[in-house]
């Protein structure tokens, strides 16, 4: 499985968590049923776990740069994209440009027509500010 596909699955699990408020092991198992390598599964699990462990810090960073938007009013799809990308930027060795570009592509596939610009703007600010809160 390509990292892009693994990132998309991490986004889907994160989206479900933003909507329901909890992690669903059954959804994880179903989404990963066709995963063909341990690296992808490990990546997905580490991202989802990391987002859960750092949710307060991620919320703070997103809130800081989402000027004019209350965190709780950001579209859940956009929020899931932002959570995955911000986690990668702040807590992994994924190149910032890769995390941001992939987030924009996911937003183009799953969200509103203008969401990718909103997400790109926030992520550019996060990268410039190195996530300072």
N, C-alpha and C positions, 0 to 999 in steps of 0.2 A: 504494500500500500504506500502510495506517495505521501509525503508530509502534508501536502495540500489537502488530500482526502482525510487524513487523520485530523487535521485542524478543523475541517468541516464537521466531522463527527464530534469533536470537542465542543464546537459551537452549538450543535444540536442538543447535546447533553446540558450545556450551560443554559441554553434557551429554556429547556424544560425546568431547570432549577429556578430560573427567574420567574417563571409563570406559576409553578406549584409551590415553590419555597423549599423544596427538598430534592435530594438526589434519589433517582429511581434505578435500582440495580437491574430490574427487568428490562428497562429501556436500554441500559448500557449493554447488557448481554445480547439483546436483539441487534443493536447497531454494530456490535463487534463480532457477531457470528461469522462474518465473512472476512474478518481481518486476517491477513496472511502472514503477519510477522509480529514478533514480540516487541520490537522497537516501537511500532505504531501503537500497540496497545499500551505499552509503558508510557509513551508520550501523552496519549489521551488521558490515561488515569492520572498522570502527574499534573496535567493542566487543570483538570476538573478538581482534583484534590487541592491544588494550589490556590485556585480561585476561592474555594470554600474556606481555606485557612487564612487567606489574606483579604477577605471580603470587605472588611472595614477600611483597610488602606486603599483598596481599589475604588471603593465608593468615594472616598475622600479625593482621590486623584481625579476621577471622572467628574465629580461635582465641581472641583476647582476650575476645570477647563471647559465645562459645558455651560458657559456663560449664557444666562437668560433661560436656562432649562433646569427645572428641578429634577434631581436624580430619579425620584419616584414617578416622574411623568415622561421620562424618556421611553420611547417605544421599546417593548421587551426584546424585539429582534435586534434593534440597534444596541441595546444594553448588553445583550449576550455577545455580540461582535466586539464591543468595546472591552468587556471583561476579559475575553480571550486574548485580544491584542495587547491590552495594558499589562496583563499578567506576563505575557511573553516578553514585552519590552522591559519590564521592571525586574523580573525574577528569573529569566532564562538567558541563555547565550544566543538565542535567535537574533540575527541581525535586525535592528530596528526597522530598516526599510522593508525587509521581508515581512515582518509582522504587520506593518501598516498596509503594505500592498495587498497581502492576502485578506486582511480585514475588509478592505475596500471591495475586493472581488466578491467576498461572501455577502457583503451588504447589497451589492448589485444583483445578486441571485435571489436573496431572500427578503429584502426589505423594500421600503418605499423608494421611488425614483430619485429623491433628493437625499436620501439617507447617507449614501456613500460620501457626499461632500461634507456633511455634518461630522461623520466619523473620521474622515481624513483630517479635518480641521482640528478636532480634539486630539487625535494621535500625533499630529505635527507639534502641537503644544506640549504634549506629554514628552515627546522626544527632545524638544528644545529645552524643556525645564527639567529633564531627567526624572520626572515624576515627583519633584519636590512638592511637599504638601505644607 
